[in-house]
Every structure is written in structure tokens, then in C-alpha cells.
Amino acid sequence: MLMLFGCLTFLFLGAAALTLWADSVAQVTEGRELRKRPSALRDIPQFINLTITETGIAAITTDDLRSFNWQLSTFSHDTINLTRHGEQVPYFVADDGQTMFFLAEAITNTITAPAVYRLSLGEGLAMAQKEVAATGRGSNKATFRQVWEENSTFLAETSGSDPWYGRLLLAPNTWNFPLSNIRPSGGRGRLTISVWSSTASASNPDHHLRIGLNGRQLEDWVWDGIQHTATTVELPNGVLQPDERNLLSLTIPGDISAAGEAVYVDRIELLYEGILQAGQGQFWFGSSASTIAIQNADADLLLFDVTLRQEPVALTDFTQVGDDILFAGSGVNSRYYALNPDEAIRPSFSNSLITKQVLRQSERGADYIVIYPDDTTFVDVLQPLLTYRANQGLRVTAVPLSQIYAEFGYGQEDAAAIRNFLTYAQANWAAPAPRFVLLAGDASYDIHDHLDGKNSNLLPVQLVQLRHGYATSDTWFSLAEDGLPTLAIGRFPAQTAEQLQIMVAKTLAYEMNGRSHWTNRALFVSDAEPYYDQFSTELAAQLQTNGYEINALQMDQGETIHYDLMGALAKGVGLINYAGEGYVSQWGDGQVFAGDDAGMLANNGHTPIFTTFTCNNGAFAEPETDSLAETLLWVEEGGIVAAIAPTSRILLPSLTPMGDLFYAELLNDEVDTVGEALLNAQTAAATDPALQDAILVVNLLGDPALRLQRP
């Protein structure tokens, strides 16, 4: 007992010391250097984060915590607290006190970061316990559940709640899928299959899918249109084989009139009757039996009643009969987990430090907030820009992403934590409220790394579901409850410190060099279609009225347009707008302008602001591809200094009006920065329901406090 008290005293003193010695949040005010101070005690975290990626009973041992300098001899509810999102989570301590068990709930949605539970010092919540000695013969049959989900294809256009799908089935085609890791008894079952049908035609129905199991056809499924849909098939006795391979077959026969039939498999879920048998891994089961028997079970088997997920119960004092364990059931439709101790889920561990200068304090204040990944080279590279903004009179603060996760995400590495932080700062920090937010790091919508792409998710973006599908949005971070954006937000989409340094240097050069002959020129490039040409012509006329020299190019003027475009950019322009068909990394078919052309614009000292309101050249969160805007931003002493561009493809009638609103603000002498010009345009667009998607999709890549250089 004295040893435990001594260990806990050491932990409490260590936690208190952290408030005095932990690294402070990087800040600059009135030109002072960032404060960076090492901490001798930073290895003693106030919290230990437990990341969970699967649902079930999880275990933590005292040995797991020693690497964090939590020197515990045993676990105790009097001294150790377990929480999730700030709410206490009950846990069960083994008899030896060395291991604690709890019900872990994973996040299955692939666009949300993994669930995080937290350990901290303080009084914890004990899991309820119940004695379940058996009173009769037990039933060894129960209901089991198994789910198969591949998540190998991202479909932005889906209307489903999850944009990640698996296998693509093209007609005519058959896909055979083994139902692995199941233990059926030969009884009944229920199979649910969900899909995304990505094609449609004038015929009805558009799709025909035959579902078979072990050579037996179960259903002819027909439906119409592009949609996310599902079907459930009841499995009679004898279809699922207890001791043989169970093979599901999905067949698109191609026997309907619709051409090019295509279906993506989303999820396969099976509920089935099986035999309760231990020693094959942790398992969930449902049973209404009054007495339940589990075969081949050792005396140290762990049982938990999880019928009420928020109030799990540890079941104790069950009955051992030979190689079986019998216990009294909890009633109709009860749910359980059974496992040997070594079959518990093992979370991944990380510390969660909260620095001396916590973000949740009203004394703080800033006009200009920079959020950066936890990479010291990033904050070092940002230093010249932070100092420059502070010398302009802005109250500047730079915040590491881990600090935001720790204080506003309960350790969960989710984009929502950034939004929570910014909402808090606007409402609670010393007035005036923050105006600018710079996100200094690149993002990827593949937050679980399904594609193993080259681009890492260093600083997350929010994936939003719009009327046409999914899109990434930085604007989402600043949306108030009424749907109005409240902050000028921009992003330096840097994967490396070298890329970040280039963007910082070009931002400073653009402002420090001031107006020049090339900043007075504007280049407008349009596709041959009348809609694009009219939009481009009208914008050009506005700029010409406001003193810009206009150069207009049309993509139907032949092969010379590529050379004319490159020549105009090399000569120098202050603004460039593209109106036409585009893709992530190019305009049109790529013959006019693509990311590969960016290298020819290096070292010319000309860095225009690039705008486009007709294509997705600003799709910075692609895991495998660099967008055109990013490529141009990474060009040293050339390319562009900022981009206002959509991150996805949406209907033109909701994009081009946003372009009109933005340019009206860009030409407004009362607007000084590119970020405020976009914010004002978004605010104006909020009054039009047709422009709601455009508010989220059109984002700024660049410094939101970039001062405009007008004629």
C-alpha cells in the first residue's frame, strides 16, 4: 500500500510539474521570437491515449504504462480514471490487479479518426459485477455476427453515409467470396448486402444481381438508378455448413437492357446460429437462454454482459463442468462477449501533453492563428512569416496540432477538434476575436491509409457530404451555428518543410516587393464553350475597368495556346483565372496546361493569384495525386502565391456566381487581404440556398492574410 501511495504521489507531482515546465505554445507578439523551451519532464503525460480500431473487450496492463513513467503496482478505481470524450467509462480489474478490462467501441465510419479512450489520475468508475452460477443444463447455441468490408475504393459521388467501397462488379460477372471466420451450426441465418450502383439508363430496372450461397440461389435482386441500397436475405436451416467452406456468390448476369452495368460492393453482414466454443479468439454472441454453455473453456475465461452498451457487466462465479463453462443468462435478447485474457483487444498507446499555455483560457488572444503539425522544422520555417505578421500589428499565435487534439478532441485526431478550438477562441479569447487562420500542412481524405498513397494526412481537412456527393472543405472549420463562415481560412498544403519554406518565402516576397508592373496584369483563359467564354469575358471586363491590363486566351485557338500561356506567365501577371473543363492536375485534356508545366515557371519572380470556379484544380487532399494548385504553389520563386479553387466537381451554376462574388470583393478597396475577400464572398453567398455547396467547396490555398497588390 505504501508503495502504491508513493508511486501515485510521484505521478501527481509529475503532472503538477508539467504545468510549470512543459513546452509552451509557440507565440509571437510585436515581433518577439517564438519561445521554444525543452522540458525535462515531458515524458510524464497528464493523459495516456488509448487508440481503438475494433470493438470488443480491451485490456491494459500496468506494464503498458511504465514506458510513460506511470509506475503503478496495481490498478485501482480510487486512483485511475478511464474516459471517452470526457465521459467516464467503467472498467473491471483482474484479481491480481495487474490488468484492467473495458468495453471498447470502435468508430466504423471511415471518414472519422479512430476512437480514443483516455487514462488519467483520479477516481474511476468500477464496472458492475454479477454472479452467474448455473442452475441447470445449458444451451451451447447462440447468435453470432460477422461483417466483411473492403474499403479499397473512394467514391466521392456516393449518397451513402460512407464513401469507401470495395469490389467493382461489371456485367456480366460473378464474384465468389468465402465467408471466413464463422462457426455455424447448420441453423438459420440472415445475410445483408449493401452496394452502390453507379450507372443508370432509360430502362427500368437498371440492375440485376443474383445472390447465391454454397451453390444455392437465394435471391434475384433488381433495382433502378444510381443509389446506395441494400437487401436482406433470410437463410433457412442447412444453407450454412458447419464444417465446410461457405461460399457466397454475387452474379451480375447482364441480362437487362441497361448498358455498362456497374455495382460496387459496400458491406456484407451475416447473423447466424452457431456453437459456443472458446479458444478461437474473442467473440460476441446473443442468447435468450436461461443457462448458457461454452465448450472447451478454461476457468480463467472472461464473460461480459454488454446488452446495455453503456453499462457492461462483468460476469463472475460461473460453473465449470468438465471442459465446459455454464452460466445463468441475463434474459431475452441478451448480448455477451467471451474471451480468454490473452484474447483481449490491445489498444495503441500515446501520451497527451497539455502545455503550460493552455488554449482554454480567456486571457489568450490573437488576430492571426497558425496551426501546424507536430514537426519542429515546420514551426521553424514559419518563423519569418509569424514575425512579419506580428510586425504588421497582428496578434499572432502558432498552435501545434497535438495541443488542439489534447484539449478539444479528448485525444482523438479528428478534424472536429480544430473546429471546436476555433469556435472556443472566437467566443472566449480576449477581444477582438481572431480574424485569420493559416493551416500549415497538407491533408488527405484517406485518413486510414486504405490506398497507401504518397500524401500523408499531416493536418486534416473535413470531408463534407453535399448534394452531389463528398468534398473536402477548410471553410467548414469556421462555420457558425447559422451556417455562416466566420474566419478567413487558408492553407499551405505542405508535405515537407521544404515545400512550406517555398510558400512562406513567396508570400513574403509578394508583399515586400509591393506593386509592380506585372501585378497590374490579369490573364484569363477560357474553354471554347459559350458558358465559360461568357464568364471569363465578364470578369475580364470588371478588372479592366479597375485598371488591370487584360490578356485573354481561348483554348480553341490551336496548338499555340500552350506557348502563349507559358509566355504570358513567364512575362508576369498578377491574376490568372481559368474557366473550363478541368481535372485535379490539369486543364482540359492537359495539352494546354498541367502540373508538369509548373517547373518551367520557376525562378522568374512572378507569383500571381490563381482563381478558378469551374473545375477541381484545388483538390489538395488527394492521397495519390498532387493538384494543379499545389504543384504551382511549390514552384520556387515562381508558379503562384495563392489559389482560390474548388476541391471537387460540382454544378457550374453554383460555382460561377461564387466567382462573381469573389472578384467583386477582390476589387473592393476596403478589402485588404485575399482571405477576407473570400470570406466576404462566402458570407454574401450564404443568402442564396443554391450556393451552399460552393461556400464549402471553394477554398483558399495560401496565406489568408496575404495583402492584395492592386493597380
ZAMARGU-4260 file (C-alpha; in steps of 0.2 Angstrom, whole numbers, plus 5000, padded with zeros to 4 digits):
<rodrens>
0) 5000/5000/5000 | 5014/5012/5004 | 5022/5008/4988 | 5006/5012/4978 | 5004/5028/4988
5) 5022/5033/4984 | 5020/5029/4965 | 5004/5039/4964 | 5012/5054/4974 | 5026/5054/4961
10) 5013/5054/4947 | 5004/5068/4954 | 5020/5078/4957 | 5025/5075/4939 | 5008/5081/4932
15) 5009/5096/4943 | 5027/5099/4936 | 5021/5098/4919 | 5010/5114/4921 | 5026/5123/4925
20) 5039/5116/4913 | 5030/5109/4898 | 5034/5117/4881 | 5023/5132/4879 | 5013/5135/4863
25) 5023/5145/4850 | 5018/5163/4851 | 5024/5179/4843 | 5018/5196/4848 | 5025/5213/4842
30) 5040/5204/4833 | 5047/5194/4848 | 5054/5177/4844 | 5045/5161/4846 | 5048/5153/4864
35) 5054/5136/4862 | 5060/5128/4879 | 5064/5110/4882 | 5056/5100/4896 | 5065/5088/4907
40) 5048/5080/4912 | 5039/5080/4896 | 5039/5060/4897 | 5026/5061/4911 | 5010/5064/4902
45) 4994/5070/4911 | 4984/5058/4900 | 4988/5042/4891 | 4978/5040/4875 | 4972/5023/4870
50) 4968/5021/4852 | 4954/5008/4847 | 4951/5001/4830 | 4940/4987/4834 | 4925/4984/4845
55) 4926/4972/4859 | 4934/4969/4877 | 4951/4978/4878 | 4964/4976/4891 | 4978/4987/4898
60) 4992/4981/4910 | 5002/4990/4922 | 5017/4986/4912 | 5010/4995/4897 | 5011/5011/4907
65) 5029/5010/4913 | 5036/5017/4897 | 5026/5033/4901 | 5033/5034/4918 | 5017/5029/4926
70) 5025/5017/4939 | 5009/5008/4945 | 5010/4992/4956 | 4991/4989/4953 | 4976/4997/4946
75) 4963/5004/4957 | 4947/5013/4954 | 4952/5025/4968 | 4966/5032/4958 | 4964/5028/4939
80) 4951/5036/4928 | 4946/5030/4911 | 4936/5041/4900 | 4930/5044/4882 | 4925/5061/4876
85) 4926/5067/4894 | 4913/5054/4900 | 4918/5040/4912 | 4920/5023/4906 | 4918/5008/4918
90) 4932/4996/4919 | 4935/4979/4928 | 4951/4975/4937 | 4958/4957/4937 | 4960/4948/4953
95) 4979/4951/4953 | 4977/4970/4950 | 4989/4970/4935 | 4976/4971/4921 | 4960/4981/4918
100) 4947/4977/4905 | 4934/4988/4897 | 4921/4988/4883 | 4929/4997/4868 | 4918/5004/4855
105) 4927/5007/4838 | 4922/5020/4826 | 4917/5011/4810 | 4914/5026/4799 | 4929/5028/4788
110) 4929/5047/4787 | 4931/5049/4806 | 4948/5046/4815 | 4949/5031/4826 | 4941/5031/4844
115) 4952/5036/4858 | 4950/5032/4877 | 4960/5041/4890 | 4968/5036/4906 | 4971/5050/4919
120) 4974/5051/4938 | 4958/5052/4948 | 4943/5042/4954 | 4937/5030/4941 | 4921/5021/4938
125) 4920/5002/4943 | 4911/4990/4931 | 4896/4982/4939 | 4899/4963/4943 | 4886/4949/4943
130) 4887/4932/4950 | 4880/4920/4937 | 4882/4902/4944 | 4872/4890/4933 | 4856/4881/4939
135) 4853/4869/4925 | 4859/4861/4909 | 4865/4875/4897 | 4862/4878/4878 | 4878/4879/4868
140) 4869/4888/4853 | 4869/4907/4851 | 4868/4920/4838 | 4884/4927/4830 | 4888/4941/4819
145) 4902/4944/4806 | 4905/4959/4795 | 4916/4960/4779 | 4920/4977/4772 | 4934/4980/4760
150) 4936/4999/4759 | 4948/5000/4744 | 4939/5012/4733 | 4934/5030/4737 | 4918/5036/4728
155) 4915/5055/4730 | 4899/5054/4721 | 4890/5042/4733 | 4875/5046/4743 | 4879/5034/4756
160) 4885/5038/4774 | 4902/5031/4770 | 4911/5035/4753 | 4923/5020/4754 | 4918/5004/4744
165) 4925/4988/4739 | 4925/4976/4724 | 4918/4983/4707 | 4906/4971/4698 | 4904/4974/4680
170) 4891/4964/4670 | 4892/4950/4665 | 4902/4944/4680 | 4902/4933/4695 | 4912/4936/4711
175) 4914/4922/4723 | 4918/4927/4741 | 4922/4915/4755 | 4913/4918/4772 | 4928/4916/4783
180) 4930/4916/4802 | 4912/4910/4805 | 4907/4895/4816 | 4889/4890/4810 | 4879/4876/4817
185) 4869/4872/4802 | 4854/4883/4808 | 4846/4898/4802 | 4854/4915/4797 | 4852/4932/4790
190) 4863/4940/4776 | 4863/4958/4772 | 4872/4965/4757 | 4874/4984/4753 | 4880/4991/4737
195) 4882/5007/4727 | 4875/5006/4709 | 4885/5019/4699 | 4876/5018/4682 | 4859/5022/4676
200) 4849/5022/4659 | 4832/5025/4652 | 4827/5007/4655 | 4819/5001/4672 | 4827/4992/4681
205) 4845/4996/4678 | 4852/4982/4689 | 4850/4964/4692 | 4861/4954/4705 | 4859/4936/4709
210) 4864/4931/4727 | 4869/4913/4730 | 4877/4903/4744 | 4885/4886/4743 | 4878/4883/4725
215) 4860/4888/4731 | 4852/4903/4723 | 4844/4914/4737 | 4838/4930/4728 | 4836/4938/4712
220) 4838/4957/4716 | 4833/4970/4704 | 4833/4989/4707 | 4834/5005/4697 | 4845/5020/4696
225) 4861/5027/4704 | 4860/5024/4723 | 4866/5016/4739 | 4855/5002/4743 | 4854/4985/4752
230) 4845/4969/4753 | 4842/4956/4767 | 4841/4938/4763 | 4834/4925/4776 | 4844/4909/4776
235) 4835/4893/4780 | 4842/4878/4790 | 4855/4869/4781 | 4862/4883/4770 | 4877/4887/4781
240) 4888/4872/4783 | 4896/4869/4800 | 4912/4860/4794 | 4914/4866/4776 | 4919/4881/4766
245) 4904/4893/4764 | 4905/4902/4748 | 4894/4917/4744 | 4892/4921/4725 | 4886/4938/4718
250) 4882/4937/4699 | 4878/4951/4688 | 4871/4942/4673 | 4870/4957/4661 | 4853/4951/4655
255) 4844/4968/4656 | 4844/4982/4643 | 4855/4994/4653 | 4872/4996/4646 | 4888/4996/4656
260) 4880/4990/4672 | 4892/4993/4687 | 4890/4989/4705 | 4902/4992/4720 | 4900/4980/4735
265) 4900/4990/4751 | 4897/4979/4766 | 4892/4961/4769 | 4884/4957/4786 | 4879/4939/4792
270) 4869/4935/4808 | 4869/4916/4810 | 4866/4902/4823 | 4882/4894/4829 | 4890/4884/4843
275) 4898/4892/4858 | 4916/4887/4859 | 4931/4895/4867 | 4949/4896/4862 | 4946/4903/4845
280) 4948/4921/4849 | 4936/4934/4857 | 4918/4933/4851 | 4902/4942/4853 | 4886/4932/4854
285) 4867/4934/4858 | 4857/4922/4868 | 4840/4922/4877 | 4844/4905/4886 | 4841/4904/4904
290) 4858/4894/4906 | 4872/4895/4893 | 4886/4883/4890 | 4903/4887/4882 | 4913/4872/4876
295) 4932/4870/4878 | 4933/4884/4891 | 4946/4886/4904 | 4942/4893/4922 | 4950/4910/4918
300) 4938/4913/4904 | 4931/4931/4905 | 4912/4935/4902 | 4904/4951/4900 | 4886/4956/4898
305) 4885/4970/4885 | 4866/4971/4882 | 4867/4989/4888 | 4882/4995/4879 | 4885/5010/4891
310) 4883/4999/4907 | 4893/4982/4903 | 4893/4970/4917 | 4907/4958/4922 | 4900/4940/4925
315) 4908/4931/4939 | 4907/4914/4949 | 4901/4904/4934 | 4901/4885/4934 | 4914/4874/4927
320) 4908/4857/4922 | 4922/4847/4914 | 4928/4856/4899 | 4913/4867/4898 | 4908/4883/4907
325) 4890/4886/4912 | 4882/4902/4917 | 4865/4910/4921 | 4859/4920/4906 | 4853/4938/4908
330) 4836/4936/4899 | 4828/4938/4882 | 4839/4946/4868 | 4855/4947/4879 | 4872/4951/4872
335) 4889/4945/4878 | 4907/4944/4875 | 4918/4929/4879 | 4937/4928/4879 | 4952/4921/4887
340) 4963/4935/4895 | 4976/4935/4881 | 4962/4937/4868 | 4958/4955/4873 | 4960/4969/4861
345) 4976/4978/4864 | 4975/4997/4860 | 4989/5008/4854 | 4996/5020/4867 | 5002/5038/4865
350) 5004/5052/4878 | 4994/5068/4878 | 5003/5083/4885 | 4994/5099/4889 | 5007/5113/4889
355) 5008/5127/4901 | 5000/5140/4890 | 4983/5130/4888 | 4972/5135/4874 | 4956/5135/4886
360) 4959/5152/4894 | 4951/5168/4891 | 4967/5178/4894 | 4973/5172/4877 | 4970/5182/4861
365) 4975/5183/4843 | 4971/5190/4826 | 4981/5178/4816 | 4981/5159/4821 | 4993/5147/4813
370) 4990/5128/4816 | 5005/5117/4812 | 5009/5098/4813 | 5020/5092/4827 | 5036/5094/4817
375) 5048/5107/4824 | 5055/5110/4807 | 5038/5117/4802 | 5037/5130/4816 | 5055/5135/4812
380) 5051/5138/4794 | 5035/5148/4799 | 5045/5159/4810 | 5049/5173/4797 | 5031/5174/4792
385) 5025/5174/4810 | 5037/5188/4814 | 5032/5198/4799 | 5013/5197/4803 | 5017/5202/4821
390) 5027/5217/4814 | 5011/5222/4804 | 5002/5224/4821 | 4993/5207/4821 | 4992/5197/4837
395) 5000/5181/4831 | 5000/5164/4839 | 5006/5147/4832 | 4997/5131/4839 | 5003/5113/4837
400) 4990/5101/4831 | 4993/5089/4846 | 4988/5103/4858 | 4972/5105/4849 | 4968/5086/4849
405) 4973/5086/4868 | 4961/5100/4873 | 4947/5100/4861 | 4947/5082/4854 | 4950/5072/4870
410) 4965/5065/4861 | 4956/5059/4846 | 4965/5065/4830 | 4949/5072/4821 | 4946/5087/4811
415) 4931/5091/4823 | 4944/5096/4836 | 4951/5110/4826 | 4933/5117/4823 | 4930/5116/4842
420) 4946/5125/4846 | 4942/5139/4833 | 4924/5141/4840 | 4931/5142/4858 | 4944/5155/4853
425) 4931/5166/4844 | 4919/5165/4859 | 4931/5166/4874 | 4948/5174/4869 | 4951/5192/4873
430) 4943/5204/4860 | 4945/5207/4846 | 4941/5189/4840 | 4953/5180/4828 | 4952/5185/4810
435) 4964/5174/4801 | 4968/5155/4802 | 4983/5148/4792 | 4983/5129/4792 | 5002/5125/4789
440) 5002/5107/4782 | 4994/5096/4769 | 4979/5084/4771 | 4972/5068/4764 | 4955/5062/4764
445) 4962/5044/4766 | 4964/5046/4785 | 4965/5027/4787 | 4978/5025/4773 | 4967/5012/4763
450) 4976/5017/4747 | 4994/5019/4754 | 4996/5035/4744 | 5011/5046/4744 | 5002/5060/4753
455) 5001/5060/4772 | 4987/5067/4782 | 4998/5079/4791 | 4984/5092/4796 | 4966/5086/4792
460) 4953/5093/4782 | 4934/5090/4784 | 4926/5078/4772 | 4908/5085/4770 | 4893/5077/4761
465) 4885/5089/4749 | 4870/5087/4737 | 4882/5080/4723 | 4892/5069/4735 | 4908/5071/4746
470) 4920/5085/4745 | 4934/5092/4756 | 4932/5109/4765 | 4943/5120/4776 | 4929/5133/4776
475) 4919/5120/4787 | 4931/5124/4801 | 4924/5142/4803 | 4905/5138/4801 | 4894/5145/4814
480) 4878/5138/4820 | 4868/5148/4807 | 4879/5141/4793 | 4889/5157/4790 | 4908/5157/4789
485) 4916/5167/4802 | 4935/5167/4799 | 4947/5169/4784 | 4955/5152/4782 | 4969/5147/4771
490) 4981/5133/4769 | 4999/5130/4765 | 4997/5112/4758 | 5015/5106/4763 | 5020/5088/4764
495) 5038/5093/4768 | 5047/5108/4777 | 5055/5112/4760 | 5038/5115/4752 | 5032/5125/4767
500) 5048/5136/4766 | 5045/5139/4747 | 5027/5145/4751 | 5032/5156/4765 | 5046/5164/4755
505) 5034/5168/4741 | 5021/5175/4752 | 5034/5187/4760 | 5042/5192/4743 | 5024/5196/4736
510) 5021/5208/4750 | 5038/5215/4752 | 5041/5219/4734 | 5024/5228/4733 | 5016/5233/4717
515) 5025/5230/4701 | 5021/5231/4683 | 5017/5213/4682 | 5005/5213/4696 | 4994/5225/4686
520) 4991/5212/4673 | 4977/5199/4673 | 4977/5183/4662 | 4960/5175/4658 | 4960/5158/4650
525) 4943/5150/4644 | 4937/5134/4636 | 4928/5136/4619 | 4911/5133/4626 | 4900/5149/4627
530) 4896/5147/4645 | 4915/5148/4650 | 4919/5161/4637 | 4905/5172/4644 | 4910/5170/4662
535) 4928/5174/4658 | 4924/5189/4647 | 4913/5197/4660 | 4926/5195/4674 | 4939/5202/4662
540) 4929/5217/4659 | 4927/5221/4678 | 4946/5220/4680 | 4949/5231/4665 | 4938/5244/4672
545) 4948/5244/4688 | 4964/5247/4680 | 4971/5229/4675 | 4979/5226/4659 | 4970/5211/4651
550) 4976/5196/4641 | 4963/5184/4636 | 4966/5167/4629 | 4954/5154/4622 | 4958/5135/4621
555) 4951/5134/4603 | 4964/5145/4596 | 4975/5130/4591 | 4992/5122/4597 | 4999/5139/4600
560) 4989/5142/4616 | 5001/5132/4626 | 5016/5143/4621 | 5005/5159/4623 | 5000/5154/4640
565) 5018/5150/4646 | 5024/5165/4638 | 5011/5176/4647 | 5015/5168/4664 | 5034/5170/4661
570) 5032/5188/4657 | 5022/5190/4673 | 5003/5193/4678 | 4996/5197/4695 | 4980/5187/4692
575) 4976/5172/4682 | 4958/5164/4680 | 4954/5148/4671 | 4936/5145/4666 | 4934/5127/4658
580) 4934/5109/4660 | 4947/5103/4672 | 4954/5089/4682 | 4964/5088/4698 | 4981/5091/4690
585) 4977/5099/4673 | 4966/5110/4662 | 4955/5101/4649 | 4965/5087/4641 | 4981/5093/4648
590) 4988/5099/4632 | 4986/5117/4637 | 4992/5117/4655 | 4996/5103/4668 | 5006/5101/4683
595) 5021/5095/4673 | 5022/5113/4666 | 5025/5121/4683 | 5044/5118/4683 | 5046/5130/4668
600) 5039/5144/4679 | 5052/5143/4692 | 5064/5157/4696 | 5055/5171/4686 | 5050/5180/4702
605) 5032/5182/4696 | 5019/5174/4708 | 5001/5178/4703 | 4985/5174/4712 | 4976/5159/4703
610) 4957/5158/4703 | 4946/5145/4695 | 4927/5142/4698 | 4924/5129/4685 | 4935/5114/4690
615) 4943/5105/4704 | 4961/5111/4702 | 4961/5114/4721 | 4959/5096/4726 | 4973/5097/4739
620) 4968/5082/4749 | 4970/5068/4736 | 4980/5054/4743 | 4989/5049/4727 | 4989/5064/4716
625) 4995/5082/4718 | 4983/5095/4712 | 4987/5108/4700 | 4986/5122/4713 | 4998/5113/4725
630) 5011/5110/4711 | 5011/5128/4707 | 5012/5133/4725 | 5028/5123/4727 | 5037/5131/4712
635) 5052/5140/4719 | 5052/5159/4715 | 5038/5156/4703 | 5022/5147/4700 | 5008/5156/4710
640) 5007/5163/4728 | 4989/5158/4732 | 4974/5149/4724 | 4956/5151/4726 | 4949/5135/4718
645) 4936/5121/4721 | 4941/5105/4729 | 4929/5095/4719 | 4917/5095/4704 | 4900/5102/4707
650) 4887/5110/4696 | 4893/5126/4687 | 4878/5137/4692 | 4883/5135/4710 | 4901/5139/4707
655) 4902/5153/4694 | 4891/5165/4705 | 4904/5162/4719 | 4917/5168/4706 | 4907/5184/4703
660) 4906/5187/4722 | 4924/5184/4725 | 4930/5196/4711 | 4918/5210/4717 | 4927/5209/4734
665) 4944/5207/4726 | 4941/5224/4718 | 4934/5232/4734 | 4947/5245/4740 | 4940/5242/4758
670) 4946/5224/4757 | 4965/5222/4760 | 4968/5203/4760 | 4964/5188/4749 | 4957/5179/4764
675) 4944/5192/4768 | 4939/5194/4750 | 4934/5175/4750 | 4926/5176/4767 | 4915/5191/4762
680) 4911/5182/4746 | 4906/5167/4756 | 4895/5177/4768 | 4886/5185/4753 | 4883/5168/4745
685) 4876/5161/4761 | 4859/5171/4757 | 4857/5160/4742 | 4852/5142/4745 | 4859/5137/4728
690) 4877/5142/4733 | 4878/5132/4749 | 4889/5119/4742 | 4900/5132/4734 | 4904/5140/4751
695) 4911/5124/4757 | 4920/5118/4741 | 4929/5134/4736 | 4944/5135/4747 | 4960/5146/4748
700) 4977/5138/4747 | 4989/5152/4753 | 4990/5164/4767 | 4973/5171/4771 | 4982/5187/4777
705) 4990/5190/4760 | 4989/5208/4756 | 4982/5211/4739 | 4993/5221/4726 | 4981/5231/4715
710) 4984/5243/4701
</rodrens>
